[in-house]
Amino acid sequence: MAKFLLVGRKFINLENVDYIDLGEEGSSTVTVYFGGQGDTQRSMQFTGDEATQLWELLEEENFFGTSSPRP
């Protein structure tokens, strides 16, 4: 069954996430990449409060498996 997270006014299906770019250390930008390659790859970018909210939700889901530097 799909696992959706609500961040701001955006839903993310965790089963469709290919990878997450946390940006530079200390950055408040998180980019989530979904299926496809090159020009067909889709992404969603979160900044500020949405990036922080996404990070907290991913930690609650134990998505990272270990502790990672917070945006």
N, CA, C and O atoms as a Tinker XYZ file with bonds, in Angstrom:
   284  protein
     1  N      0.848000   -1.183000    0.000000    73     2
     2  CA     0.000000    0.000000    0.000000    64     1     3
     3  C      0.892000    1.244000    0.000000    63     2     4     5
     4  O      1.915000    1.281000    0.683000    81     3
     5  N      0.503000    2.249000   -0.760000    73     3     6
     6  CA     1.268000    3.487000   -0.887000    64     5     7
     7  C      1.307000    4.231000    0.442000    63     6     8     9
     8  O      0.337000    4.229000    1.201000    81     7
     9  N      2.437000    4.861000    0.707000    73     7    10
    10  CA     2.605000    5.669000    1.916000    64     9    11
    11  C      2.777000    7.119000    1.476000    63    10    12    13
    12  O      3.785000    7.474000    0.866000    81    11
    13  N      1.785000    7.956000    1.788000    73    11    14
    14  CA     1.813000    9.355000    1.399000    64    13    15
    15  C      2.166000   10.233000    2.589000    63    14    16    17
    16  O      1.743000    9.976000    3.716000    81    15
    17  N      2.954000   11.282000    2.319000    73    15    18
    18  CA     3.244000   12.313000    3.308000    64    17    19
    19  C      2.674000   13.627000    2.798000    63    18    20    21
    20  O      2.797000   13.939000    1.614000    81    19
    21  N      2.057000   14.393000    3.674000    73    19    22
    22  CA     1.557000   15.722000    3.322000    64    21    23
    23  C      2.545000   16.753000    3.847000    63    22    24    25
    24  O      2.793000   16.842000    5.049000    81    23
    25  N      3.105000   17.534000    2.919000    73    23    26
    26  CA     4.053000   18.588000    3.264000    64    25    27
    27  C      3.506000   19.880000    2.675000    63    26    28    29
    28  O      3.418000   20.026000    1.456000    81    27
    29  N      3.139000   20.815000    3.544000    73    27    30
    30  CA     2.479000   22.018000    3.047000    64    29    31
    31  C      1.195000   21.605000    2.355000    63    30    32    33
    32  O      0.305000   21.028000    2.981000    81    31
    33  N      1.095000   21.897000    1.067000    73    31    34
    34  CA    -0.078000   21.501000    0.279000    64    33    35
    35  C      0.307000   20.478000   -0.787000    63    34    36    37
    36  O     -0.356000   20.371000   -1.818000    81    35
    37  N      1.385000   19.724000   -0.535000    73    35    38
    38  CA     1.886000   18.739000   -1.493000    64    37    39
    39  C      1.903000   17.360000   -0.853000    63    38    40    41
    40  O      2.294000   17.213000    0.305000    81    39
    41  N      1.481000   16.353000   -1.601000    73    39    42
    42  CA     1.559000   14.971000   -1.153000    64    41    43
    43  C      2.726000   14.292000   -1.853000    63    42    44    45
    44  O      2.968000   14.521000   -3.038000    81    43
    45  N      3.448000   13.456000   -1.113000    73    43    46
    46  CA     4.552000   12.681000   -1.675000    64    45    47
    47  C      4.268000   11.211000   -1.419000    63    46    48    49
    48  O      3.987000   10.818000   -0.287000    81    47
    49  N      4.339000   10.395000   -2.467000    73    47    50
    50  CA     4.221000    8.954000   -2.337000    64    49    51
    51  C      5.637000    8.411000   -2.125000    63    50    52    53
    52  O      6.436000    8.403000   -3.061000    81    51
    53  N      5.954000    7.965000   -0.927000    73    51    54
    54  CA     7.304000    7.502000   -0.602000    64    53    55
    55  C      7.744000    6.313000   -1.451000    63    54    56    57
    56  O      8.941000    6.106000   -1.651000    81    55
    57  N      6.793000    5.534000   -1.949000    73    55    58
    58  CA     7.145000    4.382000   -2.778000    64    57    59
    59  C      7.701000    4.805000   -4.142000    63    58    60    61
    60  O      8.366000    4.011000   -4.807000    81    59
    61  N      7.438000    6.034000   -4.561000    73    59    62
    62  CA     7.894000    6.511000   -5.862000    64    61    63
    63  C      9.175000    7.334000   -5.791000    63    62    64    65
    64  O      9.662000    7.795000   -6.823000    81    63
    65  N      9.728000    7.527000   -4.600000    73    63    66
    66  CA    10.934000    8.346000   -4.444000    64    65    67
    67  C     12.154000    7.556000   -4.889000    63    66    68    69
    68  O     12.398000    6.447000   -4.413000    81    67
    69  N     12.931000    8.150000   -5.827000    73    67    70
    70  CA    14.198000    7.536000   -6.239000    64    69    71
    71  C     15.313000    7.944000   -5.289000    63    70    72    73
    72  O     16.060000    7.097000   -4.797000    81    71
    73  N     15.423000    9.237000   -5.035000    73    71    74
    74  CA    16.405000    9.715000   -4.071000    64    73    75
    75  C     16.060000   11.118000   -3.603000    63    74    76    77
    76  O     15.224000   11.797000   -4.200000    81    75
    77  N     16.718000   11.547000   -2.519000    73    75    78
    78  CA    16.485000   12.865000   -1.934000    64    77    79
    79  C     17.817000   13.582000   -1.846000    63    78    80    81
    80  O     18.788000   13.041000   -1.316000    81    79
    81  N     17.862000   14.803000   -2.366000    73    79    82
    82  CA    19.064000   15.643000   -2.293000    64    81    83
    83  C     18.869000   16.628000   -1.152000    63    82    84    85
    84  O     17.950000   17.448000   -1.175000    81    83
    85  N     19.740000   16.540000   -0.154000    73    83    86
    86  CA    19.622000   17.390000    1.027000    64    85    87
    87  C     20.271000   18.754000    0.826000    63    86    88    89
    88  O     20.203000   19.606000    1.712000    81    87
    89  N     20.901000   18.970000   -0.327000    73    87    90
    90  CA    21.539000   20.256000   -0.596000    64    89    91
    91  C     22.829000   20.398000    0.184000    63    90    92    93
    92  O     23.311000   19.446000    0.797000    81    91
    93  N     23.377000   21.592000    0.151000    73    91    94
    94  CA    24.610000   21.887000    0.884000    64    93    95
    95  C     24.357000   21.786000    2.386000    63    94    96    97
    96  O     23.240000   22.011000    2.853000    81    95
    97  N     25.392000   21.448000    3.129000    73    95    98
    98  CA    25.240000   21.388000    4.582000    64    97    99
    99  C     24.831000   22.754000    5.103000    63    98   100   101
   100  O     25.436000   23.765000    4.745000    81    99
   101  N     23.820000   22.789000    5.934000    73    99   102
   102  CA    23.296000   24.042000    6.472000    64   101   103
   103  C     22.253000   24.688000    5.564000    63   102   104   105
   104  O     21.674000   25.715000    5.918000    81   103
   105  N     22.013000   24.094000    4.400000    73   103   106
   106  CA    21.021000   24.615000    3.460000    64   105   107
   107  C     19.623000   24.276000    3.955000    63   106   108   109
   108  O     19.430000   23.290000    4.666000    81   107
   109  N     18.655000   25.091000    3.580000    73   107   110
   110  CA    17.274000   24.792000    3.961000    64   109   111
   111  C     16.483000   24.343000    2.728000    63   110   112   113
   112  O     15.282000   24.595000    2.623000    81   111
   113  N     17.171000   23.676000    1.802000    73   111   114
   114  CA    16.521000   23.176000    0.591000    64   113   115
   115  C     16.638000   21.659000    0.527000    63   114   116   117
   116  O     17.722000   21.101000    0.702000    81   115
   117  N     15.513000   20.999000    0.275000    73   115   118
   118  CA    15.479000   19.552000    0.100000    64   117   119
   119  C     14.776000   19.289000   -1.231000    63   118   120   121
   120  O     13.685000   19.808000   -1.468000    81   119
   121  N     15.396000   18.484000   -2.101000    73   119   122
   122  CA    14.802000   18.146000   -3.391000    64   121   123
   123  C     14.532000   16.647000   -3.427000    63   122   124   125
   124  O     15.420000   15.842000   -3.145000    81   123
   125  N     13.309000   16.279000   -3.772000    73   123   126
   126  CA    12.892000   14.882000   -3.858000    64   125   127
   127  C     12.763000   14.529000   -5.339000    63   126   128   129
   128  O     12.065000   15.211000   -6.089000    81   127
   129  N     13.443000   13.456000   -5.753000    73   127   130
   130  CA    13.427000   13.023000   -7.150000    64   129   131
   131  C     12.595000   11.751000   -7.300000    63   130   132   133
   132  O     12.663000   10.838000   -6.477000    81   131
   133  N     11.814000   11.720000   -8.369000    73   131   134
   134  CA    10.937000   10.596000   -8.658000    64   133   135
   135  C     11.352000    9.946000   -9.970000    63   134   136   137
   136  O     12.149000   10.509000  -10.720000    81   135
   137  N     10.810000    8.756000  -10.249000    73   135   138
   138  CA    11.146000    7.942000  -11.407000    64   137   139
   139  C     11.489000    8.673000  -12.686000    63   138   140   141
   140  O     11.147000    9.841000  -12.872000    81   139
   141  N     12.174000    7.956000  -13.566000    73   139   142
   142  CA    12.577000    8.507000  -14.840000    64   141   143
   143  C     14.053000    8.864000  -14.834000    63   142   144   145
   144  O     14.716000    8.825000  -13.797000    81   143
   145  N     14.548000    9.209000  -15.999000    73   143   146
   146  CA    15.948000    9.583000  -16.130000    64   145   147
   147  C     16.053000   10.793000  -17.035000    63   146   148   149
   148  O     15.199000   11.017000  -17.894000    81   147
   149  N     17.099000   11.564000  -16.839000    73   147   150
   150  CA    17.349000   12.703000  -17.708000    64   149   151
   151  C     16.178000   13.657000  -17.762000    63   150   152   153
   152  O     15.706000   14.130000  -16.728000    81   151
   153  N     15.709000   13.939000  -18.960000    73   151   154
   154  CA    14.631000   14.915000  -19.156000    64   153   155
   155  C     13.288000   14.439000  -18.626000    63   154   156   157
   156  O     12.396000   15.253000  -18.387000    81   155
   157  N     13.130000   13.128000  -18.438000    73   155   158
   158  CA    11.840000   12.618000  -17.969000    64   157   159
   159  C     11.774000   12.531000  -16.449000    63   158   160   161
   160  O     10.716000   12.233000  -15.895000    81   159
   161  N     12.885000   12.785000  -15.770000    73   159   162
   162  CA    12.894000   12.686000  -14.307000    64   161   163
   163  C     12.150000   13.878000  -13.714000    63   162   164   165
   164  O     12.311000   15.013000  -14.163000    81   163
   165  N     11.345000   13.607000  -12.715000    73   163   166
   166  CA    10.577000   14.662000  -12.064000    64   165   167
   167  C     11.112000   14.888000  -10.660000    63   166   168   169
   168  O     11.649000   13.981000  -10.024000    81   167
   169  N     10.952000   16.120000  -10.194000    73   167   170
   170  CA    11.409000   16.437000   -8.845000    64   169   171
   171  C     10.482000   17.466000   -8.209000    63   170   172   173
   172  O      9.736000   18.174000   -8.885000    81   171
   173  N     10.561000   17.519000   -6.877000    73   171   174
   174  CA     9.852000   18.533000   -6.094000    64   173   175
   175  C     10.879000   19.141000   -5.157000    63   174   176   177
   176  O     11.656000   18.423000   -4.528000    81   175
   177  N     10.885000   20.466000   -5.064000    73   175   178
   178  CA    11.838000   21.135000   -4.193000    64   177   179
   179  C     11.092000   21.783000   -3.031000    63   178   180   181
   180  O     10.041000   22.400000   -3.205000    81   179
   181  N     11.665000   21.623000   -1.848000    73   179   182
   182  CA    11.090000   22.190000   -0.636000    64   181   183
   183  C     12.118000   23.113000    0.000000    63   182   184   185
   184  O     13.297000   22.770000    0.086000    81   183
   185  N     11.674000   24.281000    0.445000    73   183   186
   186  CA    12.566000   25.231000    1.096000    64   185   187
   187  C     11.938000   25.707000    2.398000    63   186   188   189
   188  O     10.735000   25.560000    2.612000    81   187
   189  N     12.755000   26.271000    3.251000    73   187   190
   190  CA    12.274000   26.875000    4.492000    64   189   191
   191  C     11.502000   25.918000    5.377000    63   190   192   193
   192  O     11.956000   24.812000    5.671000    81   191
   193  N     10.320000   26.365000    5.798000    73   191   194
   194  CA     9.495000   25.582000    6.727000    64   193   195
   195  C      9.053000   24.250000    6.127000    63   194   196   197
   196  O      8.951000   23.251000    6.838000    81   195
   197  N      8.789000   24.233000    4.810000    73   195   198
   198  CA     8.384000   22.975000    4.171000    64   197   199
   199  C      9.524000   21.962000    4.198000    63   198   200   201
   200  O      9.289000   20.773000    4.411000    81   199
   201  N     10.759000   22.420000    3.984000    73   199   202
   202  CA    11.916000   21.514000    4.039000    64   201   203
   203  C     12.061000   20.932000    5.441000    63   202   204   205
   204  O     12.333000   19.742000    5.599000    81   203
   205  N     11.882000   21.764000    6.447000    73   203   206
   206  CA    11.974000   21.310000    7.831000    64   205   207
   207  C     10.861000   20.316000    8.136000    63   206   208   209
   208  O     11.107000   19.288000    8.767000    81   207
   209  N      9.636000   20.611000    7.694000    73   207   210
   210  CA     8.510000   19.707000    7.921000    64   209   211
   211  C      8.753000   18.369000    7.234000    63   210   212   213
   212  O      8.519000   17.319000    7.831000    81   211
   213  N      9.219000   18.394000    5.987000    73   211   214
   214  CA     9.516000   17.159000    5.259000    64   213   215
   215  C     10.550000   16.344000    6.009000    63   214   216   217
   216  O     10.385000   15.136000    6.179000    81   215
   217  N     11.613000   16.988000    6.459000    73   215   218
   218  CA    12.678000   16.301000    7.189000    64   217   219
   219  C     12.122000   15.604000    8.425000    63   218   220   221
   220  O     12.436000   14.441000    8.679000    81   219
   221  N     11.298000   16.309000    9.192000    73   219   222
   222  CA    10.724000   15.739000   10.413000    64   221   223
   223  C      9.834000   14.535000   10.091000    63   222   224   225
   224  O      9.877000   13.527000   10.796000    81   223
   225  N      9.028000   14.637000    9.030000    73   223   226
   226  CA     8.161000   13.523000    8.644000    64   225   227
   227  C      8.983000   12.318000    8.200000    63   226   228   229
   228  O      8.644000   11.183000    8.535000    81   227
   229  N     10.057000   12.551000    7.453000    73   227   230
   230  CA    10.914000   11.453000    7.014000    64   229   231
   231  C     11.615000   10.788000    8.194000    63   230   232   233
   232  O     11.797000    9.570000    8.201000    81   231
   233  N     12.011000   11.580000    9.195000    73   231   234
   234  CA    12.604000   11.006000   10.406000    64   233   235
   235  C     11.591000   10.146000   11.146000    63   234   236   237
   236  O     11.932000    9.064000   11.624000    81   235
   237  N     10.338000   10.617000   11.248000    73   235   238
   238  CA     9.283000    9.850000   11.921000    64   237   239
   239  C      9.058000    8.511000   11.216000    63   238   240   241
   240  O      8.766000    7.510000   11.870000    81   239
   241  N      9.189000    8.489000    9.904000    73   239   242
   242  CA     9.006000    7.271000    9.120000    64   241   243
   243  C     10.265000    6.405000    9.103000    63   242   244   245
   244  O     10.285000    5.343000    8.481000    81   243
   245  N     11.315000    6.861000    9.789000    73   243   246
   246  CA    12.610000    6.164000    9.812000    64   245   247
   247  C     13.120000    5.929000    8.382000    63   246   248   249
   248  O     13.703000    4.890000    8.073000    81   247
   249  N     12.882000    6.915000    7.533000    73   247   250
   250  CA    13.235000    6.840000    6.118000    64   249   251
   251  C     14.749000    6.773000    5.917000    63   250   252   253
   252  O     15.227000    6.110000    4.997000    81   251
   253  N     15.502000    7.460000    6.780000    73   251   254
   254  CA    16.952000    7.535000    6.622000    64   253   255
   255  C     17.673000    6.337000    7.222000    63   254   256   257
   256  O     18.781000    6.006000    6.800000    81   255
   257  N     17.065000    5.693000    8.187000    73   255   258
   258  CA    17.700000    4.541000    8.826000    64   257   259
   259  C     18.713000    4.943000    9.882000    63   258   260   261
   260  O     18.845000    4.251000   10.891000    81   259
   261  N     19.426000    6.030000    9.686000    73   259   262
   262  CA    20.376000    6.553000   10.653000    64   261   263
   263  C     20.159000    8.055000   10.741000    63   262   264   265
   264  O     19.419000    8.623000    9.938000    81   263
   265  N     20.787000    8.690000   11.692000    73   263   266
   266  CA    20.645000   10.136000   11.789000    64   265   267
   267  C     21.483000   10.808000   10.703000    63   266   268   269
   268  O     22.614000   10.401000   10.438000    81   267
   269  N     20.925000   11.822000   10.090000    73   267   270
   270  CA    21.601000   12.575000    9.042000    64   269   271
   271  C     21.586000   14.043000    9.432000    63   270   272   273
   272  O     20.745000   14.456000   10.230000    81   271
   273  N     22.506000   14.848000    8.883000    73   271   274
   274  CA    22.504000   16.279000    9.228000    64   273   275
   275  C     21.199000   16.947000    8.794000    63   274   276   277
   276  O     20.721000   16.746000    7.678000    81   275
   277  N     20.664000   17.705000    9.657000    73   275   278
   278  CA    19.375000   18.349000    9.414000    64   277   279
   279  C     19.540000   19.568000    8.501000    63   278   280   281
   280  O     20.532000   20.289000    8.607000    81   279
   281  N     18.570000   19.804000    7.602000    73   279   282
   282  CA    18.674000   20.982000    6.709000    64   281   283
   283  C     18.467000   22.271000    7.483000    63   282   284
   284  O     18.519000   23.355000    6.902000    81   283
